[in-house]
Amino acid sequence: MSDFIKKVLSTIQKYNMLSVGDHVLVGLSGGPDSLCLLFVLNSLKSQFKFKISALYVDHGLRPEEIPEEIKLCQRICDTLDLNFYTQKINVKDYAEKEKINLQEAARILRYEIFDQLSLRIKANKIALGHNADDQAETVLMRLLRGAGPAGLSGIPPVRKKIIRPLIEMERKEIENFLQENEIPYIIDSSNMKLEYMRNKIRHLLIPVIKEISPQAIKIISKTADILREENDYINVSVTKALMRLMSRKTDQKVELFCNPMEVLNIVILRRALRVAIDSVRDLKGIEFDHIEDIIKLIKNGKPGDRIYLPKGIRAIKGYSTVIITAEPPQKLSTYQIDAPNIEIFLKESSMILEINEIPIDKLKDFGNGKILMYIDAEKVKFPLIIRSRKKGDYFYPFGFGNRKKVQDFFVDEKIPRDERDLVPIIESEGKIVCIVGYRLDDRFKIDHNTKKCLQIKAIPKL
């Protein structure tokens, strides 16, 4: 057994990565790290008595290189008598949909594919080829973006069923192993493109750091190990704190009491908020400043204040709690009113709407123009439609006179983005009569010619 394989074996044993009888699914790209990983695990297969399968994920980003990579991976797996699978993912569409960069989109989809295939073929371990250089690059990247000890602990050697046997091996050691054993590999051209932050760190920053400290990769990786161990210790305190903070919890929403958080140690509070966010979506895209913004909301925000985080996550301040949610904002259904003197429950808005016709001589006041409005009954035509906003909506706000986009009106009124689709809009023959709870349209106001009017009353349902 070579010194290189002994060192990898030491890492495997240190983190209890493998056991007798495991079925390991190896992420195989045709690059040096994944091929090194495959050959090392194959050499240890008889010792641990585990089964190996391999998966190549086609990201659809390098169509001219992919066939050659698949051919190489297939040939090597055939030589080693291993099951080989390929899966294709649409990275570009997913990146556009989620508004994230291609590398992040590829990573998310890749992990999903690994998880799905591992379940299908009953592989209980997923082995990935991350090495010590990857670890150092990740730590530096997170440091430059802003991160606490959790982020600076880098890539975990083991997480659930994912294992990284090469995490303590430097890239130069991996390349030497491949050269000594005459193992062919292919370099991914995207790894050379400097528009990606990781590649800038790899090709521009790391060489300078190594000039200053030749052992930089080992030092940064060791620092990440120390921070990870300390992070695990702190997380015990975080778990205990969350038990006191949590009011209620669903898969996509968690509610936390504000008062205990206001006096909680800042280190524990930051971690608790990260765990809360992770429990409703995940932490990808969540940076240090986002956590600080939530803390400001908790300490200084007014009830109803909110902040918007990446991937549709929102933090909303209540009277005594803060809600962190990834639930999609609700949208008001469409309702039709065929005649006056009716009461209708708008379930999405938790509101009862009363529309009654009254003679003008019975009118005592003109309402408040928000939850109680009066309009000229002869200026509308039934059926009336109650709906949510639509793109391009406009109206003539009472007292303003000029035409205004509903979108601009909502912004001026400081209606939270995730509540705008719940605001009822009443229209007659395609024209907006009023925005319930906010403003009447000037075209439907009562004037000296009005003989009968409609009373529109909004009653919040308790």
N, C-alpha and C positions, 0 to 999 in steps of 0.2 A: 504493500500500500504506500503510495507516494506521500510526501510531506504535505502536499496541497490537500489531498483527500483526507489525511489525518486531521488537518486543521478544520476542514468543513465538518468532519465527523464530530470534532470537539464542540463546534457551534450547535450541531444537532442535539448532542447530549446535554449541553449546557441549558438549552431552552426546552428540552423534552419534546422535540419536534416530531419524532417518529416512534412508532411502536410496532411490535411484531403483528403482521396481518393487515397492516394499513393498505389502502388503495390510494395512491397518490396521482393526482392529475397535474401534470407539469405544463406551465404556460410556455409554449415553444414558438419563437418568432423567427428563428434562423440566425439571430444575432449571437455574439460571443457569450453573453451572460446566460441566456436560456439554454444554449447548446452545452456549455460547461456544466450547468446544473443537471441537465439530462444525463450526461455521461457519468458524472459523480454519483448521482442517485442509482444509476444502473449498476455501477461497480459495488454499491452497498446493498443491492437488492437481495442477494443471497444471505447476507448477514442478518438483515432485519426481516427477511421473508415477507416483503411487501410487493404489491403489484403496482406497475407504472402504466399510465396512459398519458398521451400528450394532446394538446389542443393548440391549433393555430387560429388566431382571430384576425380576419381580414377586415381592416377598417375602411376599405374603399377609398383611401387617400392617395395611394401610390400604385395605380393600376399597372404601370410598366415594370414594377419591381416584384409585385406580389406573386406572380406565377413561378418565378425562379425560387423565391423563398419557400413556397409550398412544396415545390419539387425537391428541394434540399431536405426539408423536414421530413417529407414522406420517405425519401430514400434512407435517411438515417434511422427512422423508426422501423422501417422494414428490416434493415441490417440488424437492429437490436431486438427484433421481434416484439415490438410494442404497438399497442392500438393507437392510431393517429386519427384525430378529428379536425375538421375545419368548420368555422362558423363565420358568417359575414354580418357586419353591423353597419348601420347608416349613421356615421358620425356627423356629417354635415347637417343633415336635417335635425338631428337631436340638438346640436349646438345652437342652431337658429331658434329652435323651439324654446330651449331653456335659457337662451341669451348668455351662453358661456363660451369659452374658447375651445378650439378643437381638441387640444390635449386633455382638458378636463372632461369634455364629452366622451372622448375615447376611453379614458380611464373608467368612468362610470359604467358605460356600456360593456366594457371588457369584463369588469367584475361581475356584472349581471350574467353574462354568458358563462363565465367560469362556474358561477354558483348553480345555474340551471343545468349545465352538463354534468357537474359533479353529482347532483341529485339523481339525474337520469341513469348514470353509469355506476352509481353507488360508490363514488370516490369520497372518502372521509377526510382527505387532506388535499389542499391546493398548494402546489409549490411554485413560487415565483422567483425570478433571478435577480432581485435587487441586491446590490453589493455595497461595500463601504463607501465608495465614491458617490453612489446614489444617495446614501445616507447623509454624507457631508453636504452635497448639493441641496438636498431638501432642507436641512437645518439652516443653511445660509439663505435660501430662498424665503423661508418663513421669517427669519430674522429681519430681512430687508422689507418684508411686507408688514411686519409687526406681529409678534406672537409672544405668548407667555411660555412658562415651562412645559405645558402640555404640547404646544406646537413645536417647541425646540427639542422635544424628546425624539422627534424624527419619525422614521418608519419603524413600526414595531416588528421585532423578529417573528413573533407569533401573534396572530389575532384571530380568534375563533378557529376556523379550520385552515386558515391561510398560514403557510410557513415560508420562511426566507432563509434557506440554508447557507447562502453566500453572503449574508449581510455583514460578516466580519472580514470578507476577502476584498482586497483592493483590485481595481480594474486591471492593473498591470500584472498582478498574480494570475488572474483569470486568463489573460491573453498569453502569458507564458505557458500555462497549462495546456491551452489549445495548441500552441505551436509545438510543444514537446510531444504531444500525442497526435500531431498531424490531423487535427479536427478542423474541417473547413467551416467557415461562417460568412455571413453577409452583413455588411454595415447598412443600417437604415439611413437613407439619405436625409430624412427629416431631422435626424439627430445633429446635423451640421448647420441647420438653419438658425441664424442668430435672432430671428424675430421672437423666438420663444425665450422666456426668462431663464429657464433651466439651462438652455444651451449657452446663453451668454455667461452664466456662472461657470459652466463646465469648461468652455473654451477660452474665456477671457479672464475671469476672476481667479479660478482655482490655480492656474499656472503661476500667477503672481503670488498667491498665498503660499504655494509650495516653495517658491524662491526664498520667502521669508522663513518658512518653517517646513522643511522637507517631510516631517512626520505629521503634517496638518490633517490628512485624512484620518489617521488613527486617533489623533487628539480630538477632532470634532466628533468622530463616532463614539469615542469613550465618553465625551461630555454628554452626548445624547443619551447614552446608557444611564449615566448618573441621574440626569434629569428625569428619565423615564421611571427609575426606581423611586425617586422622591415624589414624582407625580402620583404614582400608585399609592404611596403613603398618604398624601394629602387627600386623595379621592375617598379615603375612608371617612375623613372628617366631612367631606362634601356630601356623602351619602347620608350621614347622620343629620346634617343641616337640612337637606332636602325633605327629610321625613317631617321636620317641623314646619317647613315653609309651604309645602304643597297643600292646596285646598281641594282641588279635584283634578282629574287627569283622564284624557281619552287618547286615542292613537294619534290625533292631530292637534290636540290642544291641551295645555297645562296652565292651571291657575295657581298663582303663588301669592301668599300674604305679604303685603308691603312692609308693615311695621317691623317684623323681625329682620327683614333685609336691610332696613335703614341703619341698623346697629351691628350688622354682621361684619366680621372681619373681611376686608376688601378682597383678600386672596381667595377666601372661601366663597364669597359672593360671585366673583368672576367665574369660578369653576362651576358653581351651582347653576348659573345662567347658561353656561355652555352645555351642561348635561341636560338642562331643560329643553334647549333648542334641539339638541341631538335626538331627544325623545319624540319630537314632533315631525322632524324631517331629517336633516343631517347637518353636519358642520361645514360642509364644503362651501366655500365662498364667504364664510363667517370669519371676520377679522377682528383684531383687538379693538379697533375703534367702534365696531358694532356693539360689542359688549359694554363699552364705556357709555355709548348712547343710551342703552337700556338702563344703566345705573342712573344716569341723569334723569331719565323719564321717571324712574321709581322715586327718586328723591325730590325732584322739582316739578314733575308733570302734574297737570290738572286732570281730573276725571274726564275721560274721553280723548285725551291726547294719545297719540300713537306714533310709532316709527315703523318704517318699512325696510325689511332686511332682504337679502338675496333669496331667490327661489320661492317667492310668495309668502315668506314668513313675516308675521307682524307681531309687534309687542304693543298691547293696548292697556293704558292705565285705567283702572276702575276706582271706586271710592276707597276700597281697602285692599285691593288686589291688583296684580298685573297679570294679564293673560298673554301667553305666547302661543300663537296658533299658526298652523299651515293650512287650515281649512279654506277651501276656495270661497271667495265672497259670494253671498247669496244674491239671487236676482229675482225681482218681483215678477210674478206671472201676469198674464194679460187677462183682464176682466172686462165684461161688457155690461153696461147699465142701459136697459131698454126703456125705462120710464122713471120718472121721479118718485119721491116718497118711498125710498128703499134704504135698507141698511145692509152693508156688505163687509165681510171680514177679509182683510188682506193678510193672509196667514204669514207670508214671508216678512212683512213689515210689522207684524204683531199690532195691527191697527184696525179699528172699526171705522168705516166711512159711512156717514149718513148724508143722503142727498134728498132734500125736501123742497117742494115748491110752495112758496108763500106769496100772498098778495103784497104789493108794495106798501099798502097802508098799514100792514101789520109789522113792518120793519121798524125795529126800535133803534138799531145802530148798524154800523157797517162792518162789524166784526173786527178782528185784529189783523186780517189779511194773511194769516198764516194757517192756524188750525181751525179758524172760523172765517169763512169767506162767503160773500154774497155776489152773485153774478146776474146779469140780465138774462132771464129765462128765454127770451125771444131771440137772443143772439146765438143760442146753441141749438143743435138738432140731435135728437136721439136716434140711434143709440150712442151713448158716450163710451169712450174706451179709456180704461185705466191701465197704464203700462209703465214699464221702466224706460229710462232714457234710450235714445237711438242716436247713432252717429249722424251728425248734421242737424240735430234738433236746434230750433231757435224759437224765441218768443219775444213779446214786447212787455217787459216787466212793468207792472203798475207803478206809476210815480216816476218812471225813468223815461218812458216814451219811445226811445230808440230800440231798434231790434238788437237782440243779444243772443249769442250762442249759449245753449244750456250748459255746455261744458265750461265756458268761461264764468257763467253764473255760479255754478257749483264750486269753482275754485275761489271766487270772490267771497262766497258764503262759508268758506273753509269746511265744506262737507268732506269728511274723510273718503279717500279713494275707494276703500272697500265697502262703503255704505251707499255710494251713489246709485248703484243699480237697485237699491231698495226704496228709493224715493219715488212715491207715486206721482205720475204725470197723468192728468186728465185731458183728453183731446176730443174735439168735436169736428167731424169732417176733415180730419188731418191737421187741424190747428190746435195748438196747445191752449187750453182754457186756463189752467193753473198748475203750479207745482205745489202739491199738497205739503203744507207745513212751512212754506217759504214765500211764495209770491203768486198773486193773481196776474193774468195777462190783461194788459190795458184795453185790448179790443173787446173784452167781455164785461167790462165794468158797468155798474149801474149809472144811468144818467137821467136827465129830466124827462126823457121819453119812456123810461122803464115803467111797465104796468104790472109785471109780476117778476119775481126773482127766484133763483135757486139758492138755497142755503147748503153750503158744503162744510161739513163738520167732521174733523178727524179726532178720534178718541183712542188714545193708546190703550191697548188691552193689557191689563195687569196679570 
